[in-house]
């Protein structure tokens, strides 16, 4: 079948084919973009509290504090805030 673009039915067929193929490729491309955006938006895994011990967390916090220019010593704070056991009088 040879298309004669002087006939209205052939013009309609051509526009219909272009519209359908355009809509198809638009949706395929749009879905690909959404998938890539979702993959890039996923935050990296964060170390949970169960992954590090108390000493490792304190050491990491003190290291970050020294990088920022101030000093924090949680070990001394922890020792001074220990309460004596309550005695019954």
C-alpha positions in Angstrom: 0.0 0.0 0.0 1.4 3.3 -1.1 0.5 6.4 0.9 -0.8 9.2 -1.1 -0.7 12.2 1.2 -3.3 14.0 -1.0 -6.0 11.8 0.4 -7.5 12.8 3.7 -7.6 9.3 5.1 -3.8 8.9 4.5 -3.1 12.2 6.2 -5.2 11.1 9.2 -3.4 7.7 9.3 0.0 9.4 9.3 -0.9 11.8 12.1 -2.4 9.0 14.1 0.8 7.0 13.8 2.9 10.0 14.7 0.7 10.7 17.7 0.7 7.2 19.0 4.5 6.8 18.6 5.1 10.2 20.2 3.0 9.3 23.2 4.7 5.9 23.6 8.2 7.3 23.5 7.2 10.2 25.8 6.0 7.8 28.5 9.0 5.5 28.1 11.4 8.5 28.5 9.4 10.0 31.4 9.5 6.7 33.3 13.2 6.4 32.8 13.8 9.9 34.1 11.6 9.1 37.2 13.6 5.9 37.9 16.9 7.7 37.7 15.7 10.5 40.0 14.5 8.0 42.5 17.8 6.2 42.5 19.7 9.4 43.0 17.4 10.5 45.8 18.1 7.5 47.9 20.3 8.6 50.8 23.4 6.5 51.6 23.0 4.0 54.4 23.6 5.5 57.9 25.4 3.6 60.6 22.8 2.6 63.2 23.4 2.7 66.9 23.9 -1.1 66.9 26.8 -0.9 64.5 29.1 1.0 66.9 29.9 0.6 70.6 29.5 3.4 73.1 33.3 4.0 73.1 33.4 4.2 69.3 30.6 6.7 69.2 32.2 8.9 71.8 35.6 8.7 70.1 34.0 9.7 66.8 32.1 12.6 68.4 35.3 13.8 70.1 37.2 13.5 66.8 34.5 15.6 65.0 34.6 18.2 67.8 38.4 18.6 67.5 38.0 19.1 63.7 35.6 21.9 64.4 37.9 23.5 66.9 36.4 22.7 70.3 37.1 20.1 72.9 34.6 17.7 74.4 35.6 15.0 76.8 32.6 12.7 77.5 34.7 10.3 79.6 35.4 13.0 82.2 31.8 14.2 82.2 30.5 10.6 82.6 32.8 10.0 85.5 31.8 13.2 87.4 28.1 12.7 86.9 28.0 9.2 88.3 25.8 9.2 91.4 26.5 7.4 94.5 24.0 4.7 95.3 21.2 5.8 97.6 21.5 4.7 101.2 18.6 4.1 103.4 18.8 6.0 106.7 
